[in-house]
Amino acid sequence: MIDLFAGCGGMTAGFVAAGDYRPVLAVEWDLHAAATYAANFGEDHVRWADITTVTDIPPADLIIGGPPCQGFSNLGSRDVDDPRNQLWKQYLRFVRGARPKVFVIENVDRFLSSPEFALLRAEARPGGLLDGYHLTPGLLLAADFGVPQRRKRAFVIGSRVGPIPLPAPTHSRDRWHGVRTVLEGLPEHPAHKTLPDSTVEILGHRVPGRFKSADLHLARTPTALSLERYRAIPPGGGRFDLPDHLLPRCWREKKTGTTDVMGRMRWDEPSLTIRTEFYKPEKGQYLHPQWEPGPHGHRVDRPITHLEAARLQTFPDTFEWCGTKIQVAKQIGNAVPPMLAEAIAHHLKPYLSATPTPAPAPCRLCG
């Protein structure tokens, strides 16, 4: 398989975990994300480069990847002329060059209603760049596949071996995993605030790393005002639970919208989407779920750590990381949850091989 816009390797991690998938090329332009990918899957097939400059395209049965989505995202400008939105055409160039049996594109949910997606569908018509491929688009919710996170993303499966539906959910709503499944038991008060002072040479460059999962359990130093705000917010609550004297002016004057900011998770429910700035409670529902009522209730008044975010994304604790704290956080938030990728990988096996395939592996969080 080929992984384009590979990031730190969330999709590759899931496909490799499913067995039978062997990466032959991964392309990523960000050095630290490419270094993380290489640290976990080897350097030999990694190209740290602008995808437009990569011309040696090996044959492959499968191409996976998510072109940058900022132009489509609710958090971005949604500018159809954003040059990042044109990178999906590079994805098609690799499909034309490698001629995979199947390809999988991942993007934010708004992608399916974008002009770029309409152009993508047009390329599957006779004479188009994707002539011969059948496209199946749709939305997948990570929680439906065992991920303790309500992360909804668009996926497009392209196939020249017959139509392939999107995978069916493996977890009904009453079997969703709450954040307890991956956060409970971790130290409530991290011992360190910085990553170890270590570097490693990968891809011909020296970068911070390799960091183990335990290295990512990092504390922050909130202000007294921030701590007072954190204490006031119960599980499932957010900025609307703050008394007036704790509200900044911008929130006091904005009575609607941004309902999840300064939010606290619930132990027995999936988290909301883990984004790249999960360590900032003002950016979303990122406060630790432990909170008991009363003046002496047991509370953990801090945002989740990098390790906790990685676990909510279902990265295994054996995964290794390269980069600064901010760079690693970006890698975590931008990744496809490996457990979701693994479910897709199992689903695709019968279509990629004529031999019988084993039943999907049991959910590792269910036991």
Secondary structure, DSSP 8 states (H G I E B T S, - for coil): -EEES-TTSHHHHHHHHHSS----EEEES-HHHHHHHHHHH-STTEEES-GGG-------SEEEE----TTTSTTS---TT-GGGGGHHHHHHHHHHH--SEEEEEEEGGGGGSHHHHHHHHTTSTTSTTTT-EEEEEEEEGGGGT-SB--EEEEEEEESSS-------SS-GGG---THHHHTTS-SS-SBSS--S-EEEETTEEEE--B-GGGG-B-----HHHHHHHHT--TT--GGGS-GGGS-HHHHH--SS-TTTT-B--TTS-B----TTTT-GGGSS-B-S---SSTT-----SB--HHHHHHHTT--TT--B-S-HHHHHHHHHHS--HHHHHHHHHHHHHHH-SS--------TTT-
